[in-house]
Amino acid sequence: MRHIRSTRRDFIGGALALAASNAVAPGGLAGERTILNDASRLDPTPVAKHWRVQTDDGDDFIASLRSELAEAAAAKRPVAVGVARHSMGGQSLPRDGTAITLSGRVLQPDVAARTYLVSAGARWADVIRTLDPLGFSPAVMQSNNDFGVGSTYCVNAHGWPVPYGPFGSTVRSLRMMLADGSIVECSRSKNSELFSLSMGGYGLFGIILDLELDIRPTCSSPPSWRS
Ligand SMILES: Cc1cc2nc3c(=O)[nH]c(=O)nc-3n(C[C@H](O)[C@H](O)[C@H](O)COP(=O)(O)OP(=O)(O)OC[C@H]3O[C@@H](n4cnc5c(N)ncnc54)[C@H](O)[C@@H]3O)c2cc1C
């Protein structure tokens, strides 16, 4: 695995490669464009390509994702990832670019360690469906169960159990593909700057592949809001 130098300039460089929203589409695509929208239906946006993929397809997925990033970079197209596309500011709609829609699943609950590994494209409904029969719940999730788990990290949503803090506080580690196709592991002790930049970073720093998250027993009571 390649490791990145942890400088803010490197991160911004990667971000620009991923999210250069003013990139111009090749003229020949005009008649063939797909129109994507967000949940508001107020933001129809033409994209050059829309790729739907499962994040947990293993090596094939990784190879295909690298290839999509290389193709987009060669064509000077922006790339943006989305899951449910509920963000209503155009963050997941790359005009004239490559839109990637992820789906996924819970990969590995570890009840003893009180964690689970989950694909970034999984939705909260997938998480509950897997953890509930084991007597566990996500430590923090969003109010809507159709939102993507990776999306929740990328906006660092507060989630509904407010006393437990923002969602990011329940993320132990993650893997992310950078604009050059390399994969990095991030946590509070490894590539920590990238970890904090990508938490609420709108996906500008890389594509989240999977995350290791905290779980709690379903029967546990939330802490008092006043304590
Ligand atoms: C700054 C910000 C803060 C928000 N805070 C809250 C909040 O506290 N509570 C709340 O309920 N809602 C919040 N929202 C709304 C939030 O977008 C949705 O609640 C929810 O997270 C959307 O889920 P989704 O699957 O539709 O995400 P999408 O709209 O599909 O994606 C959300 C963002 O994450 C990026 N993204 C998604 N998956 C990946 C990935 N695997 N790799 C890289 N980037 C990815 C997208 O490009 C986009 O920028 C916030 C939105 C924004 C922009």
PDBQT file of the ligand as one rigid body, heavy atoms in Angstrom, charges set to zero:
ROOT
HETATM    1  C1  LIG A 301     -21.981  20.091   5.124  1.00  0.00    +0.000 C 
HETATM    2  C2  LIG A 301     -23.200  19.228   5.271  1.00  0.00    +0.000 A 
HETATM    3  C3  LIG A 301     -23.575  18.831   6.555  1.00  0.00    +0.000 A 
HETATM    4  C4  LIG A 301     -24.703  18.040   6.718  1.00  0.00    +0.000 A 
HETATM    5  N1  LIG A 301     -25.033  17.694   7.996  1.00  0.00    +0.000 NA
HETATM    6  C5  LIG A 301     -26.120  16.937   8.207  1.00  0.00    +0.000 A 
HETATM    7  C6  LIG A 301     -26.497  16.560   9.538  1.00  0.00    +0.000 A 
HETATM    8  O1  LIG A 301     -25.828  16.917  10.506  1.00  0.00    +0.000 OA
HETATM    9  N2  LIG A 301     -27.599  15.796   9.708  1.00  0.00    +0.000 N 
HETATM   10  C7  LIG A 301     -28.359  15.392   8.652  1.00  0.00    +0.000 A 
HETATM   11  O2  LIG A 301     -29.343  14.705   8.851  1.00  0.00    +0.000 OA
HETATM   12  N3  LIG A 301     -28.010  15.725   7.372  1.00  0.00    +0.000 NA
HETATM   13  C8  LIG A 301     -26.942  16.479   7.116  1.00  0.00    +0.000 A 
HETATM   14  N4  LIG A 301     -26.600  16.842   5.842  1.00  0.00    +0.000 N 
HETATM   15  C9  LIG A 301     -27.385  16.385   4.719  1.00  0.00    +0.000 C 
HETATM   16  C10 LIG A 301     -26.720  15.110   4.237  1.00  0.00    +0.000 C 
HETATM   17  O3  LIG A 301     -26.207  15.292   2.957  1.00  0.00    +0.000 OA
HETATM   18  C11 LIG A 301     -27.682  13.991   4.275  1.00  0.00    +0.000 C 
HETATM   19  O4  LIG A 301     -28.336  13.978   5.494  1.00  0.00    +0.000 OA
HETATM   20  C12 LIG A 301     -27.102  12.593   4.080  1.00  0.00    +0.000 C 
HETATM   21  O5  LIG A 301     -25.780  12.402   4.584  1.00  0.00    +0.000 OA
HETATM   22  C13 LIG A 301     -27.085  12.320   2.700  1.00  0.00    +0.000 C 
HETATM   23  O6  LIG A 301     -26.923  10.932   2.471  1.00  0.00    +0.000 OA
HETATM   24  P1  LIG A 301     -26.831  10.534   0.973  1.00  0.00    +0.000 P 
HETATM   25  O7  LIG A 301     -26.487   9.087   0.887  1.00  0.00    +0.000 OA
HETATM   26  O8  LIG A 301     -28.008  11.023   0.222  1.00  0.00    +0.000 OA
HETATM   27  O9  LIG A 301     -25.535  11.407   0.551  1.00  0.00    +0.000 OA
HETATM   28  P2  LIG A 301     -25.175  12.055  -0.861  1.00  0.00    +0.000 P 
HETATM   29  O10 LIG A 301     -25.980  13.291  -1.048  1.00  0.00    +0.000 OA
HETATM   30  O11 LIG A 301     -25.274  11.003  -1.910  1.00  0.00    +0.000 OA
HETATM   31  O12 LIG A 301     -23.652  12.436  -0.587  1.00  0.00    +0.000 OA
HETATM   32  C14 LIG A 301     -23.328  13.358   0.444  1.00  0.00    +0.000 C 
HETATM   33  C15 LIG A 301     -21.913  13.882   0.227  1.00  0.00    +0.000 C 
HETATM   34  O13 LIG A 301     -20.969  12.837   0.493  1.00  0.00    +0.000 OA
HETATM   35  C16 LIG A 301     -20.174  12.563  -0.659  1.00  0.00    +0.000 C 
HETATM   36  N5  LIG A 301     -19.966  11.118  -0.661  1.00  0.00    +0.000 N 
HETATM   37  C17 LIG A 301     -20.901  10.166  -0.436  1.00  0.00    +0.000 A 
HETATM   38  N6  LIG A 301     -20.321   8.947  -0.399  1.00  0.00    +0.000 NA
HETATM   39  C18 LIG A 301     -19.003   9.138  -0.614  1.00  0.00    +0.000 A 
HETATM   40  C19 LIG A 301     -17.884   8.259  -0.676  1.00  0.00    +0.000 A 
HETATM   41  N7  LIG A 301     -17.990   6.926  -0.523  1.00  0.00    +0.000 N 
HETATM   42  N8  LIG A 301     -16.668   8.797  -0.907  1.00  0.00    +0.000 NA
HETATM   43  C20 LIG A 301     -16.527  10.143  -1.066  1.00  0.00    +0.000 A 
HETATM   44  N9  LIG A 301     -17.550  11.019  -0.999  1.00  0.00    +0.000 NA
HETATM   45  C21 LIG A 301     -18.771  10.518  -0.774  1.00  0.00    +0.000 A 
HETATM   46  C22 LIG A 301     -20.965  13.104  -1.830  1.00  0.00    +0.000 C 
HETATM   47  O14 LIG A 301     -20.159  13.437  -2.925  1.00  0.00    +0.000 OA
HETATM   48  C23 LIG A 301     -21.621  14.343  -1.199  1.00  0.00    +0.000 C 
HETATM   49  O15 LIG A 301     -20.718  15.416  -1.148  1.00  0.00    +0.000 OA
HETATM   50  C24 LIG A 301     -25.473  17.624   5.616  1.00  0.00    +0.000 A 
HETATM   51  C25 LIG A 301     -25.085  17.999   4.334  1.00  0.00    +0.000 A 
HETATM   52  C26 LIG A 301     -23.981  18.800   4.157  1.00  0.00    +0.000 A 
HETATM   53  C27 LIG A 301     -23.603  19.236   2.771  1.00  0.00    +0.000 C 
ENDROOT
TORSDOF 0
